[in-house]
Amino acid sequence: MGSMSARLLAALDGVRETGAGRFVAMCPAHDDRSPSLSVRVLDDGRTLVHCFAGCDPEHVLDALGLKFIDLMPERIGHHYRPSCQPFDARQVLEGVSHEVAVIAVIAEDIVAGEPVTEVMRDRLFTAAGRLSTALLASPVLPDPKELKVIRSGQGAS
């Protein structure tokens, strides 16, 4: 484990190791009563933080006086090769399908006359954000001829 990871873990309260390079701790960004912060130290020296209560990683780091760059290893040589794997198309479609189902359920409640609560509104914004992320994660490919016709309005009867 790198010195930055050790410093990060030393600055946290209630740290408990849950596996090789995996820890939970009290989140410093909110009044945490049970460990909700996950810390993972990757083999290449990067450190990941995630608060399951919903705190932004930036707020977690701010509470510790750290920045995102502090979670990265020092560069060796001229290049740092991040480990980035493409999304599996089926996983993306499963996520999109789930978010569409959430939107459909909320829309059904609205049509039935249910008042729109703050929770419903927030969940709709979360779904919209996740759908946008799925779109951004997809590769840019040339449009099929049929889609070009539909977009131009020539395919409408």
N, C-alpha and C positions, 0 to 999 in steps of 0.2 A: 504494500500500500504506500502511495506517495505521501510526501510530507504535507501537501495541501489537504488530502483526504483525512489524514490524521488530525490536522488542525481543525478541520470542519467538524469532525466527530467529537473532538475535545471541547468544542464550543457549544455543543448541544447537551441538553439534559435528558436523562432517562434512556441513554443509548443502550440498545440490546442487539446483538448479532443474531440474525435469523438464518444465515447461510453464508457460504463463501463470498465475501465482498458485499454482503447485503445486511442492512441494518434498519432498525426503526428507532425513532426518537420523538421527543416532544417537539412540536413545531414552535419555533420562536416567533412566528408571525401572528399567532393568535393565542388566546388563553386555552391552551391544550390541557385536557384532563387525563387523556390516555394517548399513548404514542400514535400519531397520525402521519408523521413524516417518514417517508421511505428514502433511504440513501443507498445507492448502489455504486460501487467502485468497479469500473470495467478493467479488463486486462490491459488495455492500452493506456491506462492512467486517467481517463476521463471519469468524472463523478457526476451521477445523476441524482437529482432531488425531486420528490413528488409529495405534496401534501394531499392526503385523501380527504381532508376537510374542505379543500378547494382553494387554498392560498396560492397565489401566483408564485412561481419559483423566484421571481425577482424580489417579491416582498420577503420571502424566507431569507434570501441572501442579504437583503438590506438590513434585516433584523440582526444579522451576524456581522455586518460591516464588510460583506464580500460582494464580488461581482461575478458574472458568468465566466469571465476569463480565468478566474481563480479556480474553476472546476475543471480546467483543461490542463493536460500535461504540457511541459515545456516542449517546444518543437525541436526535433532532432533533425539536423540537416536542413534542407531547403523545403521539404514537403511534409505535410501532415495528411495522411490519408484517412479520412473518416470512414467508419464502417457503415455503409448505407446499403440497405437491401431494398429492392423494389417491392412495392405492395403486391400481394397476391390479389388478382382481380376478383376472385370469389369473395375474399374477406372484405374488400371494398364494397362489393355489391350487397353482402350481408349487412354491413353497416348502413348503407344507403337504405336498404329495405326496412331496417329497424327504425330509422329516423322518419321515413315516410309513414310507417304504421303509427308512430307517436303523433305525427301531424294529423293523420286521419282521425285518430281517437279524439284529439282536442277539437278538431273541426266538427266532429259529430256532436260533441258536448255544446259547442257554440250554436250550431244549427238547432239543437234541442232547447235553446234558450238559457243554458247555464251561463252565469256571469263569468267573464274572463278574470281569473285570479292572477295575482302577481306570479305565483308558481307556474301557472299555465303559460303566461307570457314569457317568463324566463326560459321555460323548457322549449318553447317555439324558437326563441333566439338561439338556444343551444343547438337545436336541430338544424336551423339554417346555417349556423357556423360549421357544423360537422359536414353538411352537404357541400358547402363551399370548399372545405378542406379536401373532401373526396374528389371534387372536380380538379382542384389544383394538383392532387397527387396523381392524376391520370396523365399518361403521355399525350402529347399533342400529335395527332395523326391527321393526314389529309381527310377532309370530309368526303363521304361517299357521294356519288352523283345524285342519288335519291334525296339526300338531305339538302343538297344545294338547291334542288328543285322546290322542295317544301319551304325552305327559308326564303326563296324568291317569291313565293306566293303563287307560282304557276301550277302547283300540284293541287290547289284547292278547287273544289267543284262548286 
